[in-house]
């Protein structure tokens, strides 16, 4: 679902303080498609191991996440939206929804 967002640094809403990703194994044993910018609050609001914001299955078909990309799909939803993207009608966070839709068509 996160295809086409590789290398992106995007703002996103996090509306939680409970729960976190705890991993007993080394980071390379997990599929972590998205991370918080750094390990301290407010970037990593709950202290998840390896700054993990999202975790996926090995095949990429299952994704769990802490932040709320559904609350970040429009530029006006963001507290700050980059000036160099001021012509966007929809934020890049729409891409995971588009990818999920495409995946659903393949697996019908």
C-alpha positions in Angstrom: 0.0 0.0 0.0 2.9 2.4 0.6 4.4 1.9 -2.9 5.2 5.2 -4.6 5.9 6.9 -1.3 9.5 5.6 -0.9 11.7 8.3 0.6 8.9 10.7 1.3 8.9 12.8 4.5 5.3 13.7 5.1 3.4 15.2 8.0 0.6 13.1 9.5 -1.9 13.3 12.4 -1.2 11.1 15.4 -4.1 11.0 17.8 -3.0 8.5 20.3 -0.7 8.1 23.3 -1.6 4.5 24.1 -0.2 1.4 22.7 3.0 1.1 20.8 4.9 -1.3 18.6 7.2 -3.5 20.7 9.5 -5.8 18.8 11.6 -8.5 20.6 13.7 -9.2 17.5 16.2 -7.1 15.5 14.7 -4.5 13.1 15.6 -6.4 10.0 13.2 -9.1 11.0 10.2 -6.8 10.4 8.6 -5.0 7.4 8.5 -1.4 8.6 7.3 0.8 5.7 7.0 4.0 7.6 8.8 5.5 10.6 8.5 8.6 12.7 11.2 11.2 12.1 13.0 10.7 15.3 12.7 8.7 18.5 11.5 11.4 20.9 8.1 13.0 21.6 6.4 14.6 19.8 7.7 12.8 16.7 7.3 9.3 18.1 4.3 10.0 20.4 4.2 6.6 22.1 7.8 5.4 22.0 7.4 2.6 19.4 10.5 0.5 18.9 12.6 1.5 15.8 10.4 4.7 15.5 7.8 2.5 13.8 4.7 4.2 12.5 3.5 1.4 10.2 4.1 -2.3 10.0 3.3 -4.6 7.1 3.1 -8.3 6.3 5.9 -9.7 4.2 3.7 -9.6 1.1 2.6 -6.0 1.7 -1.1 -6.9 1.7 -1.7 -6.2 5.4 -0.8 -2.9 7.0 -1.2 -1.7 10.5 -0.5 1.9 11.6 -0.5 4.2 14.5 -0.9 7.6 12.8 -4.1 8.6 11.0 -3.5 9.0 7.2 -7.3 9.2 6.7 -7.2 12.5 8.6 -4.4 13.8 6.4 -5.7 13.3 2.8 -6.4 17.0 2.1 -3.8 19.8 2.5 -6.3 21.8 4.6 -6.4 18.9 7.1 -2.7 19.5 7.9 -1.4 21.8 10.6 1.4 22.7 8.2 1.5 21.9 4.5 4.7 22.5 2.6 4.8 25.7 0.5 6.3 24.0 -2.5 3.2 21.8 -2.7 0.6 24.6 -2.6 -1.1 23.4 -5.9 -2.1 20.0 -4.4 -5.8 19.4 -4.2 -5.2 16.1 -2.4 -2.2 15.3 -0.3 0.2 12.4 -1.1 -1.6 10.4 1.7 -4.3 9.5 -0.9 -1.7 7.1 -2.5 -2.1 4.3 0.0 -5.9 4.3 -0.6 -5.4 4.2 -4.4 -2.9 1.3 -4.0 -5.3 -0.6 -1.7 -8.0 -0.2 -4.3 -5.8 -1.5 -7.1 -4.7 -4.4 -4.9 -8.4 -5.3 -4.2 -9.0 -5.5 -8.0 -6.1 -7.9 -8.4 -7.3 -10.3 -5.7 -11.0 -10.4 -6.6 
